[in-house]
Amino acid sequence: ADMAAGKAKATSVCAACHGQNGVAQIPTYPNLAGQNEQYLVMALKAYKNKQRTGGQAAIMQGQAAALSDEDIANVAAYFSSLPAGGK
Amino acid sequence: ADMAAGKAKATSVCAACHGQNGVAQIPTYPNLAGQNEQYLVMALKAYKNKQRTGGQAAIMQGQAAALSDEDIANVAAYFSSLPAGGK
């Protein structure tokens, strides 16, 4: 994965809801910092494929639709690399 | 939420995959320690309602089906209370 590209995408797109440090500012949104990379890839692909519905999934379906598989790999690697809890 | 009941359920049911400390031992599974409580409730209900599919969702559909709404509230509160990253 391209960590620099992941950081660029994460900070420009994902951070609005999931936090610059991967800690969400909104309690219904998940923290991503330190999350398992493979899980993040799987979750993003499930949103992109509209396999995840319910809750706030519609928002993530739209966001993930704009990500290529390469983008997904990159942002997953980036958020996984951040310290859990934002510390 | 009943934290003691949440801990009992979490350690007996959820921990096999998500870790006693909320840090998953399996890279395709998410860490839950320190995750936002409201997000965990929403995610568990989405699995229970079979709104989350794809990836490993079938496993969680089955697990969540066995949880009452009270169980969900309790385990969400418990995992959210654990330190992110398991530290």
Backbone of each chain as nested JSON, in Angstrom:
{
  "chains": [
    {"id": "A", "residues": [
      {"number": 1, "name": "ALA", "atoms": {"N": [0.841, -1.212, 0.0], "CA": [0.0, 0.0, 0.0], "C": [0.871, 1.256, 0.0]}},
      {"number": 2, "name": "ASP", "atoms": {"N": [0.343, 2.299, -0.597], "CA": [1.052, 3.576, -0.683], "C": [0.587, 4.456, 0.482]}},
      {"number": 3, "name": "MET", "atoms": {"N": [1.411, 4.502, 1.53], "CA": [1.013, 5.175, 2.76], "C": [0.807, 6.679, 2.556]}},
      {"number": 4, "name": "ALA", "atoms": {"N": [1.646, 7.292, 1.718], "CA": [1.519, 8.738, 1.488], "C": [0.21, 9.045, 0.769]}},
      {"number": 5, "name": "ALA", "atoms": {"N": [-0.114, 8.222, -0.222], "CA": [-1.388, 8.406, -0.927], "C": [-2.549, 8.145, 0.016]}},
      {"number": 6, "name": "GLY", "atoms": {"N": [-2.394, 7.164, 0.88], "CA": [-3.436, 6.868, 1.854], "C": [-3.659, 8.025, 2.809]}},
      {"number": 7, "name": "LYS", "atoms": {"N": [-2.577, 8.613, 3.249], "CA": [-2.699, 9.763, 4.156], "C": [-3.39, 10.927, 3.459]}},
      {"number": 8, "name": "ALA", "atoms": {"N": [-3.017, 11.172, 2.207], "CA": [-3.609, 12.287, 1.466], "C": [-5.117, 12.097, 1.315]}},
      {"number": 9, "name": "LYS", "atoms": {"N": [-5.511, 10.886, 0.949], "CA": [-6.935, 10.602, 0.782], "C": [-7.652, 10.646, 2.137]}},
      {"number": 10, "name": "ALA", "atoms": {"N": [-7.039, 10.07, 3.129], "CA": [-7.667, 9.998, 4.454], "C": [-7.889, 11.395, 5.028]}},
      {"number": 11, "name": "THR", "atoms": {"N": [-6.893, 12.236, 4.915], "CA": [-7.018, 13.559, 5.531], "C": [-7.954, 14.453, 4.728]}},
      {"number": 12, "name": "SER", "atoms": {"N": [-8.057, 14.216, 3.425], "CA": [-8.931, 15.08, 2.63], "C": [-10.361, 14.578, 2.576]}},
      {"number": 13, "name": "VAL", "atoms": {"N": [-10.567, 13.287, 2.721], "CA": [-11.915, 12.726, 2.554], "C": [-12.452, 12.14, 3.864]}},
      {"number": 14, "name": "CYS", "atoms": {"N": [-11.744, 11.219, 4.447], "CA": [-12.273, 10.438, 5.573], "C": [-12.286, 11.222, 6.882]}},
      {"number": 15, "name": "ALA", "atoms": {"N": [-11.321, 12.142, 7.01], "CA": [-11.094, 12.795, 8.3], "C": [-12.266, 13.652, 8.756]}},
      {"number": 16, "name": "ALA", "atoms": {"N": [-13.075, 14.132, 7.831], "CA": [-14.197, 14.995, 8.213], "C": [-15.076, 14.299, 9.248]}},
      {"number": 17, "name": "CYS", "atoms": {"N": [-15.254, 13.009, 9.096], "CA": [-16.089, 12.266, 10.052], "C": [-15.26, 11.4, 11.006]}},
      {"number": 18, "name": "HIS", "atoms": {"N": [-14.157, 10.844, 10.5], "CA": [-13.393, 9.873, 11.294], "C": [-12.203, 10.498, 12.007]}},
      {"number": 19, "name": "GLY", "atoms": {"N": [-12.021, 11.822, 11.843], "CA": [-10.962, 12.51, 12.585], "C": [-9.627, 12.461, 11.866]}},
      {"number": 20, "name": "GLN", "atoms": {"N": [-8.868, 13.536, 11.982], "CA": [-7.528, 13.574, 11.38], "C": [-6.643, 12.49, 12.003]}},
      {"number": 21, "name": "ASN", "atoms": {"N": [-6.883, 12.199, 13.266], "CA": [-6.088, 11.177, 13.956], "C": [-6.8, 9.822, 13.992]}},
      {"number": 22, "name": "GLY", "atoms": {"N": [-7.898, 9.707, 13.214], "CA": [-8.616, 8.44, 13.171], "C": [-9.554, 8.207, 14.332]}},
      {"number": 23, "name": "VAL", "atoms": {"N": [-9.747, 9.24, 15.143], "CA": [-10.706, 9.156, 16.246], "C": [-11.912, 10.014, 15.88]}},
      {"number": 24, "name": "ALA", "atoms": {"N": [-13.063, 9.357, 15.722], "CA": [-14.26, 10.027, 15.218], "C": [-14.76, 11.075, 16.204]}},
      {"number": 25, "name": "GLN", "atoms": {"N": [-15.251, 12.152, 15.647], "CA": [-15.797, 13.228, 16.471], "C": [-17.279, 12.997, 16.755]}},
      {"number": 26, "name": "ILE", "atoms": {"N": [-17.867, 12.022, 16.091], "CA": [-19.308, 11.793, 16.14], "C": [-19.519, 10.388, 16.69]}},
      {"number": 27, "name": "PRO", "atoms": {"N": [-20.311, 10.249, 17.764], "CA": [-20.349, 8.959, 18.483], "C": [-20.962, 7.798, 17.705]}},
      {"number": 28, "name": "THR", "atoms": {"N": [-21.703, 8.085, 16.649], "CA": [-22.229, 6.977, 15.859], "C": [-21.237, 6.514, 14.79]}},
      {"number": 29, "name": "TYR", "atoms": {"N": [-20.113, 7.193, 14.673], "CA": [-19.099, 6.805, 13.688], "C": [-17.965, 6.075, 14.386]}},
      {"number": 30, "name": "PRO", "atoms": {"N": [-17.359, 5.116, 13.711], "CA": [-16.276, 4.368, 14.358], "C": [-14.929, 5.084, 14.292]}},
      {"number": 31, "name": "ASN", "atoms": {"N": [-14.163, 4.88, 15.351], "CA": [-12.743, 5.217, 15.317], "C": [-12.04, 4.251, 14.373]}},
      {"number": 32, "name": "LEU", "atoms": {"N": [-11.065, 4.764, 13.644], "CA": [-10.327, 3.922, 12.699], "C": [-8.856, 3.761, 13.074]}},
      {"number": 33, "name": "ALA", "atoms": {"N": [-8.363, 4.616, 13.946], "CA": [-6.939, 4.579, 14.308], "C": [-6.573, 3.228, 14.902]}},
      {"number": 34, "name": "GLY", "atoms": {"N": [-5.58, 2.59, 14.322], "CA": [-5.091, 1.323, 14.856], "C": [-5.994, 0.134, 14.563]}},
      {"number": 35, "name": "GLN", "atoms": {"N": [-7.027, 0.381, 13.765], "CA": [-7.898, -0.747, 13.402], "C": [-7.14, -1.696, 12.471]}},
      {"number": 36, "name": "ASN", "atoms": {"N": [-7.525, -2.95, 12.475], "CA": [-6.836, -3.933, 11.635], "C": [-7.017, -3.606, 10.155]}},
      {"number": 37, "name": "GLU", "atoms": {"N": [-5.907, -3.565, 9.447], "CA": [-5.896, -3.164, 8.039], "C": [-6.809, -4.047, 7.188]}},
      {"number": 38, "name": "GLN", "atoms": {"N": [-6.701, -5.35, 7.361], "CA": [-7.516, -6.256, 6.536], "C": [-9.007, -6.082, 6.808]}},
      {"number": 39, "name": "TYR", "atoms": {"N": [-9.331, -5.799, 8.07], "CA": [-10.74, -5.542, 8.389], "C": [-11.224, -4.278, 7.689]}},
      {"number": 40, "name": "LEU", "atoms": {"N": [-10.407, -3.24, 7.7], "CA": [-10.814, -1.978, 7.062], "C": [-11.03, -2.168, 5.568]}},
      {"number": 41, "name": "VAL", "atoms": {"N": [-10.147, -2.927, 4.926], "CA": [-10.309, -3.204, 3.493], "C": [-11.635, -3.926, 3.251]}},
      {"number": 42, "name": "MET", "atoms": {"N": [-11.886, -4.937, 4.067], "CA": [-13.111, -5.727, 3.909], "C": [-14.353, -4.878, 4.119]}},
      {"number": 43, "name": "ALA", "atoms": {"N": [-14.31, -4.037, 5.152], "CA": [-15.47, -3.195, 5.452], "C": [-15.716, -2.195, 4.331]}},
      {"number": 44, "name": "LEU", "atoms": {"N": [-14.655, -1.576, 3.838], "CA": [-14.825, -0.586, 2.77], "C": [-15.376, -1.232, 1.501]}},
      {"number": 45, "name": "LYS", "atoms": {"N": [-14.883, -2.429, 1.188], "CA": [-15.4, -3.119, -0.006], "C": [-16.861, -3.523, 0.186]}},
      {"number": 46, "name": "ALA", "atoms": {"N": [-17.229, -3.909, 1.412], "CA": [-18.629, -4.267, 1.675], "C": [-19.535, -3.047, 1.519]}},
      {"number": 47, "name": "TYR", "atoms": {"N": [-19.058, -1.883, 1.948], "CA": [-19.841, -0.649, 1.726], "C": [-19.921, -0.343, 0.233]}},
      {"number": 48, "name": "LYS", "atoms": {"N": [-18.777, -0.447, -0.443], "CA": [-18.736, -0.119, -1.875], "C": [-19.69, -1.016, -2.663]}},
      {"number": 49, "name": "ASN", "atoms": {"N": [-19.765, -2.27, -2.267], "CA": [-20.643, -3.24, -2.944], "C": [-22.078, -3.198, -2.423]}},
      {"number": 50, "name": "LYS", "atoms": {"N": [-22.351, -2.23, -1.551], "CA": [-23.697, -2.064, -0.954], "C": [-24.143, -3.318, -0.201]}},
      {"number": 51, "name": "GLN", "atoms": {"N": [-23.168, -4.037, 0.343], "CA": [-23.482, -5.206, 1.168], "C": [-23.712, -4.807, 2.607]}},
      {"number": 52, "name": "ARG", "atoms": {"N": [-23.211, -3.64, 2.966], "CA": [-23.488, -3.125, 4.313], "C": [-24.579, -2.075, 4.199]}},
      {"number": 53, "name": "THR", "atoms": {"N": [-25.677, -2.364, 4.886], "CA": [-26.783, -1.413, 4.928], "C": [-27.146, -1.194, 6.397]}},
      {"number": 54, "name": "GLY", "atoms": {"N": [-28.166, -0.404, 6.637], "CA": [-28.578, -0.14, 8.015], "C": [-27.718, 0.927, 8.646]}},
      {"number": 55, "name": "GLY", "atoms": {"N": [-28.19, 1.464, 9.776], "CA": [-27.441, 2.499, 10.481], "C": [-27.077, 3.631, 9.536]}},
      {"number": 56, "name": "GLN", "atoms": {"N": [-25.821, 4.022, 9.573], "CA": [-25.341, 5.128, 8.741], "C": [-24.706, 4.616, 7.45]}},
      {"number": 57, "name": "ALA", "atoms": {"N": [-25.003, 3.386, 7.067], "CA": [-24.287, 2.753, 5.951], "C": [-24.446, 3.495, 4.633]}},
      {"number": 58, "name": "ALA", "atoms": {"N": [-25.578, 4.165, 4.438], "CA": [-25.787, 4.856, 3.163], "C": [-24.7, 5.901, 2.921]}},
      {"number": 59, "name": "ILE", "atoms": {"N": [-24.278, 6.539, 3.997], "CA": [-23.213, 7.541, 3.871], "C": [-21.934, 6.871, 3.382]}},
      {"number": 60, "name": "MET", "atoms": {"N": [-21.594, 5.747, 3.993], "CA": [-20.359, 5.064, 3.617], "C": [-20.455, 4.373, 2.264]}},
      {"number": 61, "name": "GLN", "atoms": {"N": [-21.64, 3.968, 1.874], "CA": [-21.793, 3.424, 0.51], "C": [-21.366, 4.478, -0.505]}},
      {"number": 62, "name": "GLY", "atoms": {"N": [-21.81, 5.708, -0.284], "CA": [-21.466, 6.792, -1.206], "C": [-19.983, 7.116, -1.171]}},
      {"number": 63, "name": "GLN", "atoms": {"N": [-19.435, 7.17, 0.036], "CA": [-18.012, 7.489, 0.17], "C": [-17.152, 6.395, -0.459]}},
      {"number": 64, "name": "ALA", "atoms": {"N": [-17.485, 5.153, -0.181], "CA": [-16.66, 4.044, -0.675], "C": [-16.771, 3.894, -2.187]}},
      {"number": 65, "name": "ALA", "atoms": {"N": [-17.923, 4.282, -2.729], "CA": [-18.102, 4.19, -4.185], "C": [-17.087, 5.067, -4.917]}},
      {"number": 66, "name": "ALA", "atoms": {"N": [-16.622, 6.107, -4.234], "CA": [-15.67, 7.031, -4.858], "C": [-14.227, 6.561, -4.706]}},
      {"number": 67, "name": "LEU", "atoms": {"N": [-14.026, 5.441, -4.026], "CA": [-12.669, 4.929, -3.793], "C": [-12.376, 3.747, -4.712]}},
      {"number": 68, "name": "SER", "atoms": {"N": [-11.215, 3.797, -5.352], "CA": [-10.75, 2.637, -6.112], "C": [-10.244, 1.576, -5.138]}},
      {"number": 69, "name": "ASP", "atoms": {"N": [-10.029, 0.374, -5.643], "CA": [-9.472, -0.673, -4.777], "C": [-8.106, -0.254, -4.237]}},
      {"number": 70, "name": "GLU", "atoms": {"N": [-7.367, 0.502, -5.054], "CA": [-6.063, 0.995, -4.602], "C": [-6.242, 2.034, -3.487]}},
      {"number": 71, "name": "ASP", "atoms": {"N": [-7.196, 2.937, -3.667], "CA": [-7.485, 3.912, -2.604], "C": [-7.831, 3.193, -1.307]}},
      {"number": 72, "name": "ILE", "atoms": {"N": [-8.659, 2.161, -1.424], "CA": [-9.097, 1.414, -0.241], "C": [-7.896, 0.795, 0.466]}},
      {"number": 73, "name": "ALA", "atoms": {"N": [-7.018, 0.176, -0.302], "CA": [-5.818, -0.423, 0.295], "C": [-4.97, 0.644, 0.979]}},
      {"number": 74, "name": "ASN", "atoms": {"N": [-4.874, 1.809, 0.349], "CA": [-4.016, 2.872, 0.888], "C": [-4.59, 3.488, 2.162]}},
      {"number": 75, "name": "VAL", "atoms": {"N": [-5.877, 3.811, 2.171], "CA": [-6.44, 4.441, 3.375], "C": [-6.509, 3.429, 4.521]}},
      {"number": 76, "name": "ALA", "atoms": {"N": [-6.752, 2.161, 4.19], "CA": [-6.773, 1.131, 5.24], "C": [-5.395, 1.02, 5.897]}},
      {"number": 77, "name": "ALA", "atoms": {"N": [-4.364, 1.022, 5.081], "CA": [-2.997, 0.942, 5.628], "C": [-2.692, 2.165, 6.477]}},
      {"number": 78, "name": "TYR", "atoms": {"N": [-3.147, 3.314, 6.008], "CA": [-2.852, 4.552, 6.747], "C": [-3.542, 4.573, 8.111]}},
      {"number": 79, "name": "PHE", "atoms": {"N": [-4.848, 4.335, 8.129], "CA": [-5.559, 4.392, 9.421], "C": [-5.066, 3.296, 10.37]}},
      {"number": 80, "name": "SER", "atoms": {"N": [-4.75, 2.14, 9.822], "CA": [-4.242, 1.057, 10.652], "C": [-2.918, 1.438, 11.311]}},
      {"number": 81, "name": "SER", "atoms": {"N": [-2.16, 2.286, 10.629], "CA": [-0.836, 2.675, 11.148], "C": [-0.924, 3.713, 12.264]}},
      {"number": 82, "name": "LEU", "atoms": {"N": [-2.067, 4.372, 12.397], "CA": [-2.2, 5.412, 13.419], "C": [-2.359, 4.778, 14.798]}},
      {"number": 83, "name": "PRO", "atoms": {"N": [-1.853, 5.418, 15.84], "CA": [-1.978, 4.834, 17.179], "C": [-3.439, 4.767, 17.633]}},
      {"number": 84, "name": "ALA", "atoms": {"N": [-3.835, 3.603, 18.14], "CA": [-5.202, 3.412, 18.623], "C": [-5.523, 4.445, 19.694]}},
      {"number": 85, "name": "GLY", "atoms": {"N": [-6.717, 5.005, 19.594], "CA": [-7.117, 6.005, 20.574], "C": [-6.582, 7.392, 20.27]}},
      {"number": 86, "name": "GLY", "atoms": {"N": [-5.796, 7.496, 19.198], "CA": [-5.291, 8.802, 18.791], "C": [-4.125, 9.321, 19.617]}},
      {"number": 87, "name": "LYS", "atoms": {"N": [-3.628, 8.459, 20.493], "CA": [-2.556, 8.917, 21.391], "C": [-1.177, 8.631, 20.817]}}
    ]},
    {"id": "B", "residues": [
      {"number": 1, "name": "ALA", "atoms": {"N": [-26.532, 1.14, 30.768], "CA": [-26.034, -0.204, 30.433], "C": [-25.45, -0.872, 31.688]}},
      {"number": 2, "name": "ASP", "atoms": {"N": [-25.567, -2.168, 31.717], "CA": [-25.06, -2.961, 32.848], "C": [-23.668, -3.469, 32.48]}},
      {"number": 3, "name": "MET", "atoms": {"N": [-22.67, -2.798, 33.019], "CA": [-21.289, -3.075, 32.628], "C": [-20.843, -4.476, 33.03]}},
      {"number": 4, "name": "ALA", "atoms": {"N": [-21.283, -4.933, 34.21], "CA": [-20.878, -6.264, 34.672], "C": [-21.473, -7.334, 33.762]}},
      {"number": 5, "name": "ALA", "atoms": {"N": [-22.736, -7.15, 33.386], "CA": [-23.361, -8.098, 32.465], "C": [-22.686, -8.04, 31.103]}},
      {"number": 6, "name": "GLY", "atoms": {"N": [-22.315, -6.841, 30.698], "CA": [-21.616, -6.678, 29.416], "C": [-20.272, -7.386, 29.422]}},
      {"number": 7, "name": "LYS", "atoms": {"N": [-19.562, -7.264, 30.524], "CA": [-18.258, -7.931, 30.637], "C": [-18.429, -9.449, 30.603]}},
      {"number": 8, "name": "ALA", "atoms": {"N": [-19.441, -9.945, 31.301], "CA": [-19.675, -11.393, 31.34], "C": [-19.967, -11.928, 29.947]}},
      {"number": 9, "name": "LYS", "atoms": {"N": [-20.831, -11.232, 29.229], "CA": [-21.191, -11.666, 27.868], "C": [-19.993, -11.522, 26.932]}},
      {"number": 10, "name": "ALA", "atoms": {"N": [-19.295, -10.409, 27.051], "CA": [-18.162, -10.138, 26.165], "C": [-17.062, -11.173, 26.337]}},
      {"number": 11, "name": "THR", "atoms": {"N": [-16.755, -11.507, 27.58], "CA": [-15.641, -12.414, 27.806], "C": [-16.033, -13.855, 27.465]}},
      {"number": 12, "name": "SER", "atoms": {"N": [-17.319, -14.174, 27.58], "CA": [-17.734, -15.553, 27.296], "C": [-18.076, -15.766, 25.826]}},
      {"number": 13, "name": "VAL", "atoms": {"N": [-18.488, -14.732, 25.131], "CA": [-18.951, -14.898, 23.747], "C": [-18.045, -14.178, 22.741]}},
      {"number": 14, "name": "CYS", "atoms": {"N": [-17.871, -12.887, 22.931], "CA": [-17.213, -12.056, 21.914], "C": [-15.699, -12.248, 21.878]}},
      {"number": 15, "name": "ALA", "atoms": {"N": [-15.133, -12.557, 23.062], "CA": [-13.681, -12.521, 23.209], "C": [-12.958, -13.565, 22.367]}},
      {"number": 16, "name": "ALA", "atoms": {"N": [-13.653, -14.637, 22.02], "CA": [-13.0, -15.689, 21.241], "C": [-12.411, -15.121, 19.949]}},
      {"number": 17, "name": "CYS", "atoms": {"N": [-13.1, -14.179, 19.36], "CA": [-12.598, -13.552, 18.13], "C": [-12.064, -12.138, 18.357]}},
      {"number": 18, "name": "HIS", "atoms": {"N": [-12.691, -11.396, 19.246], "CA": [-12.334, -9.977, 19.398], "C": [-11.362, -9.725, 20.544]}},
      {"number": 19, "name": "GLY", "atoms": {"N": [-10.946, -10.812, 21.222], "CA": [-9.94, -10.668, 22.272], "C": [-10.536, -10.322, 23.625]}},
      {"number": 20, "name": "GLN", "atoms": {"N": [-9.931, -10.85, 24.67], "CA": [-10.375, -10.523, 26.031], "C": [-10.226, -9.032, 26.298]}},
      {"number": 21, "name": "ASN", "atoms": {"N": [-9.231, -8.421, 25.686], "CA": [-8.996, -6.98, 25.879], "C": [-9.57, -6.151, 24.73]}},
      {"number": 22, "name": "GLY", "atoms": {"N": [-10.385, -6.803, 23.866], "CA": [-11.008, -6.065, 22.76], "C": [-10.096, -5.848, 21.579]}},
      {"number": 23, "name": "VAL", "atoms": {"N": [-8.94, -6.507, 21.591], "CA": [-8.022, -6.441, 20.453], "C": [-8.058, -7.796, 19.758]}},
      {"number": 24, "name": "ALA", "atoms": {"N": [-8.535, -7.793, 18.509], "CA": [-8.766, -9.036, 17.786], "C": [-7.461, -9.749, 17.497]}},
      {"number": 25, "name": "GLN", "atoms": {"N": [-7.525, -11.079, 17.572], "CA": [-6.345, -11.891, 17.28], "C": [-6.272, -12.233, 15.796]}},
      {"number": 26, "name": "ILE", "atoms": {"N": [-7.31, -11.914, 15.077], "CA": [-7.442, -12.311, 13.67], "C": [-7.561, -11.035, 12.837]}},
      {"number": 27, "name": "PRO", "atoms": {"N": [-6.692, -10.87, 11.819], "CA": [-6.6, -9.556, 11.165], "C": [-7.835, -9.133, 10.371]}},
      {"number": 28, "name": "THR", "atoms": {"N": [-8.709, -10.077, 10.036], "CA": [-9.927, -9.668, 9.329], "C": [-11.037, -9.262, 10.292]}},
      {"number": 29, "name": "TYR", "atoms": {"N": [-10.791, -9.379, 11.598], "CA": [-11.795, -8.988, 12.596], "C": [-11.415, -7.647, 13.194]}},
      {"number": 30, "name": "PRO", "atoms": {"N": [-12.396, -6.839, 13.528], "CA": [-12.075, -5.525, 14.098], "C": [-11.749, -5.568, 15.582]}},
      {"number": 31, "name": "ASN", "atoms": {"N": [-10.832, -4.684, 15.968], "CA": [-10.642, -4.382, 17.372], "C": [-11.874, -3.622, 17.877]}},
      {"number": 32, "name": "LEU", "atoms": {"N": [-12.267, -3.893, 19.113], "CA": [-13.438, -3.226, 19.69], "C": [-13.08, -2.33, 20.879]}},
      {"number": 33, "name": "ALA", "atoms": {"N": [-11.908, -2.522, 21.441], "CA": [-11.511, -1.749, 22.637], "C": [-11.532, -0.257, 22.331]}},
      {"number": 34, "name": "GLY", "atoms": {"N": [-12.27, 0.484, 23.138], "CA": [-12.302, 1.935, 22.98], "C": [-13.134, 2.423, 21.809]}},
      {"number": 35, "name": "GLN", "atoms": {"N": [-13.805, 1.509, 21.145], "CA": [-14.649, 1.93, 20.017], "C": [-15.855, 2.699, 20.562]}},
      {"number": 36, "name": "ASN", "atoms": {"N": [-16.406, 3.583, 19.763], "CA": [-17.549, 4.382, 20.206], "C": [-18.755, 3.491, 20.495]}},
      {"number": 37, "name": "GLU", "atoms": {"N": [-19.316, 3.664, 21.681], "CA": [-20.417, 2.827, 22.156], "C": [-21.618, 2.864, 21.201]}},
      {"number": 38, "name": "GLN", "atoms": {"N": [-22.003, 4.046, 20.785], "CA": [-23.176, 4.157, 19.905], "C": [-22.934, 3.469, 18.568]}},
      {"number": 39, "name": "TYR", "atoms": {"N": [-21.703, 3.561, 18.075], "CA": [-21.376, 2.861, 16.829], "C": [-21.488, 1.355, 17.008]}},
      {"number": 40, "name": "LEU", "atoms": {"N": [-20.987, 0.849, 18.129], "CA": [-21.048, -0.602, 18.366], "C": [-22.497, -1.084, 18.447]}},
      {"number": 41, "name": "VAL", "atoms": {"N": [-23.352, -0.31, 19.111], "CA": [-24.774, -0.674, 19.184], "C": [-25.371, -0.724, 17.774]}},
      {"number": 42, "name": "MET", "atoms": {"N": [-25.068, 0.305, 16.984], "CA": [-25.629, 0.385, 15.636], "C": [-25.136, -0.772, 14.771]}},
      {"number": 43, "name": "ALA", "atoms": {"N": [-23.846, -1.071, 14.874], "CA": [-23.274, -2.152, 14.065], "C": [-23.881, -3.496, 14.463]}},
      {"number": 44, "name": "LEU", "atoms": {"N": [-24.002, -3.749, 15.762], "CA": [-24.561, -5.034, 16.214], "C": [-26.017, -5.185, 15.767]}},
      {"number": 45, "name": "LYS", "atoms": {"N": [-26.771, -4.103, 15.841], "CA": [-28.169, -4.182, 15.396], "C": [-28.251, -4.402, 13.888]}},
      {"number": 46, "name": "ALA", "atoms": {"N": [-27.327, -3.793, 13.149], "CA": [-27.318, -3.992, 11.694], "C": [-26.987, -5.445, 11.355]}},
      {"number": 47, "name": "TYR", "atoms": {"N": [-26.084, -6.05, 12.109], "CA": [-25.804, -7.484, 11.896], "C": [-27.03, -8.311, 12.266]}},
      {"number": 48, "name": "LYS", "atoms": {"N": [-27.608, -8.0, 13.419], "CA": [-28.764, -8.767, 13.897], "C": [-29.908, -8.724, 12.883]}},
      {"number": 49, "name": "ASN", "atoms": {"N": [-30.098, -7.565, 12.276], "CA": [-31.165, -7.381, 11.28], "C": [-30.758, -7.831, 9.876]}},
      {"number": 50, "name": "LYS", "atoms": {"N": [-29.575, -8.447, 9.776], "CA": [-29.041, -8.921, 8.492], "C": [-28.897, -7.804, 7.464]}},
      {"number": 51, "name": "GLN", "atoms": {"N": [-28.659, -6.6, 7.961], "CA": [-28.43, -5.467, 7.061], "C": [-26.968, -5.366, 6.683]}},
      {"number": 52, "name": "ARG", "atoms": {"N": [-26.125, -6.005, 7.475], "CA": [-24.708, -6.052, 7.125], "C": [-24.415, -7.418, 6.539]}},
      {"number": 53, "name": "THR", "atoms": {"N": [-23.977, -7.408, 5.294], "CA": [-23.6, -8.643, 4.614], "C": [-22.191, -8.446, 4.042]}},
      {"number": 54, "name": "GLY", "atoms": {"N": [-21.703, -9.456, 3.355], "CA": [-20.372, -9.327, 2.765], "C": [-19.299, -9.624, 3.796]}},
      {"number": 55, "name": "GLY", "atoms": {"N": [-18.087, -9.85, 3.297], "CA": [-16.964, -10.119, 4.192], "C": [-17.309, -11.249, 5.141]}},
      {"number": 56, "name": "GLN", "atoms": {"N": [-17.048, -11.045, 6.416], "CA": [-17.301, -12.052, 7.448], "C": [-18.648, -11.821, 8.13]}},
      {"number": 57, "name": "ALA", "atoms": {"N": [-19.54, -11.085, 7.489], "CA": [-20.769, -10.651, 8.152], "C": [-21.657, -11.815, 8.576]}},
      {"number": 58, "name": "ALA", "atoms": {"N": [-21.613, -12.918, 7.842], "CA": [-22.482, -14.044, 8.188], "C": [-22.201, -14.533, 9.612]}},
      {"number": 59, "name": "ILE", "atoms": {"N": [-20.941, -14.505, 9.99], "CA": [-20.579, -14.918, 11.349], "C": [-21.237, -13.994, 12.369]}},
      {"number": 60, "name": "MET", "atoms": {"N": [-21.136, -12.705, 12.123], "CA": [-21.691, -11.743, 13.08], "C": [-23.222, -11.703, 13.046]}},
      {"number": 61, "name": "GLN", "atoms": {"N": [-23.806, -12.021, 11.91], "CA": [-25.275, -12.126, 11.892], "C": [-25.728, -13.192, 12.889]}},
      {"number": 62, "name": "GLY", "atoms": {"N": [-25.026, -14.321, 12.874], "CA": [-25.381, -15.397, 13.795], "C": [-25.126, -15.034, 15.244]}},
      {"number": 63, "name": "GLN", "atoms": {"N": [-23.982, -14.405, 15.492], "CA": [-23.653, -14.017, 16.867], "C": [-24.646, -12.977, 17.388]}},
      {"number": 64, "name": "ALA", "atoms": {"N": [-24.938, -11.982, 16.564], "CA": [-25.807, -10.889, 17.02], "C": [-27.248, -11.363, 17.199]}},
      {"number": 65, "name": "ALA", "atoms": {"N": [-27.643, -12.383, 16.432], "CA": [-29.003, -12.915, 16.562], "C": [-29.239, -13.474, 17.96]}},
      {"number": 66, "name": "ALA", "atoms": {"N": [-28.143, -13.902, 18.602], "CA": [-28.261, -14.481, 19.941], "C": [-28.246, -13.418, 21.041]}},
      {"number": 67, "name": "LEU", "atoms": {"N": [-28.095, -12.161, 20.663], "CA": [-28.028, -11.081, 21.657], "C": [-29.349, -10.314, 21.703]}},
      {"number": 68, "name": "SER", "atoms": {"N": [-29.849, -10.088, 22.904], "CA": [-31.004, -9.204, 23.079], "C": [-30.544, -7.755, 22.929]}},
      {"number": 69, "name": "ASP", "atoms": {"N": [-31.494, -6.846, 22.794], "CA": [-31.129, -5.428, 22.723], "C": [-30.381, -5.008, 23.991]}},
      {"number": 70, "name": "GLU", "atoms": {"N": [-30.757, -5.61, 25.114], "CA": [-30.078, -5.298, 26.376], "C": [-28.632, -5.828, 26.349]}},
      {"number": 71, "name": "ASP", "atoms": {"N": [-28.475, -7.059, 25.857], "CA": [-27.117, -7.601, 25.703], "C": [-26.265, -6.673, 24.836]}},
      {"number": 72, "name": "ILE", "atoms": {"N": [-26.851, -6.214, 23.744], "CA": [-26.121, -5.34, 22.811], "C": [-25.683, -4.066, 23.509]}},
      {"number": 73, "name": "ALA", "atoms": {"N": [-26.592, -3.464, 24.241], "CA": [-26.242, -2.238, 24.976], "C": [-25.117, -2.509, 25.974]}},
      {"number": 74, "name": "ASN", "atoms": {"N": [-25.194, -3.66, 26.632], "CA": [-24.209, -3.976, 27.671], "C": [-22.823, -4.269, 27.095]}},
      {"number": 75, "name": "VAL", "atoms": {"N": [-22.756, -5.078, 26.043], "CA": [-21.432, -5.392, 25.49], "C": [-20.831, -4.171, 24.802]}},
      {"number": 76, "name": "ALA", "atoms": {"N": [-21.674, -3.338, 24.193], "CA": [-21.159, -2.106, 23.571], "C": [-20.549, -1.195, 24.624]}},
      {"number": 77, "name": "ALA", "atoms": {"N": [-21.238, -1.059, 25.739], "CA": [-20.711, -0.215, 26.823], "C": [-19.399, -0.788, 27.356]}},
      {"number": 78, "name": "TYR", "atoms": {"N": [-19.353, -2.121, 27.469], "CA": [-18.148, -2.749, 28.013], "C": [-16.946, -2.556, 27.092]}},
      {"number": 79, "name": "PHE", "atoms": {"N": [-17.096, -2.905, 25.821], "CA": [-15.941, -2.779, 24.913], "C": [-15.525, -1.317, 24.748]}},
      {"number": 80, "name": "SER", "atoms": {"N": [-16.496, -0.432, 24.728], "CA": [-16.171, 0.99, 24.606], "C": [-15.343, 1.475, 25.796]}},
      {"number": 81, "name": "SER", "atoms": {"N": [-15.56, 0.847, 26.945], "CA": [-14.853, 1.278, 28.162], "C": [-13.416, 0.79, 28.215]}},
      {"number": 82, "name": "LEU", "atoms": {"N": [-13.082, -0.195, 27.385], "CA": [-11.715, -0.737, 27.415], "C": [-10.756, 0.223, 26.722]}},
      {"number": 83, "name": "PRO", "atoms": {"N": [-9.503, 0.28, 27.175], "CA": [-8.553, 1.198, 26.548], "C": [-8.24, 0.8, 25.105]}},
      {"number": 84, "name": "ALA", "atoms": {"N": [-8.313, 1.778, 24.212], "CA": [-8.023, 1.538, 22.799], "C": [-6.639, 0.929, 22.649]}},
      {"number": 85, "name": "GLY", "atoms": {"N": [-6.536, -0.065, 21.795], "CA": [-5.247, -0.701, 21.579], "C": [-4.909, -1.733, 22.635]}},
      {"number": 86, "name": "GLY", "atoms": {"N": [-5.768, -1.875, 23.64], "CA": [-5.57, -2.896, 24.656], "C": [-4.525, -2.535, 25.692]}},
      {"number": 87, "name": "LYS", "atoms": {"N": [-4.063, -1.296, 25.663], "CA": [-2.989, -0.91, 26.592], "C": [-3.565, -0.297, 27.873]}}
    ]}
  ]
}
